[in-house]
Amino acid sequence: MYAVIQSGGKQYRVESGATLKLEKLSVEPGEIIQFDQVLLLGQGSDVQIGKPYLDASRVLAEVIGHGRGKKIKIVKFRRRKHHRKQMGHRQDYTQVKITEIKV
């Protein structure tokens, strides 16, 4: 069984036992979080689509930990103008493990 959930403005296809890196959530490691915004449930050829969400469905996940992603370099450059600007960014994330998909 798989589900499509929405978290942090993004959509993720999840299965039981999968680990994900989501936008940073204010939850302590070891806690269980519940995702109510389930957009789709599927099992083989049987697919249920929400309008926009499925009301009776929940996805439970355990928070593994928090971290920061790889550094992204941003370079702004204008040729022939002696202009060069360089910045970096590291996105914070929360790593979760999907424990159960409730229908």
Phi, psi and omega in degrees: 000141178227163180216157173245119181245163177241129179209128178066029180080003180238159180247140183228137173267120186236152172230163180294130181095353181280152174248142183229155170248110182256169171303150187301129178247147181271068180227141180283149176299140181097344180279159177259130176245156184238127177259116181269340184273076179264119184270329187205144173233138180218144175212101184069235179268355179272117183232131175247129181246132180275163179230078353275342182238157172273125188289317188270006185256143178220150173237125180257139181218150177254133180282122179275315180175181179243158179193186178232140182285183178291155181285134176252130179263132178246123181236124174250128188219131174241120184290146177063015183240002184056042182234123176210128181230131182232132179225167176226161181210138172233121183275134174283146178217164173239126180264127182234155175242125181286123182259323186204143173245114181262135178254000000 
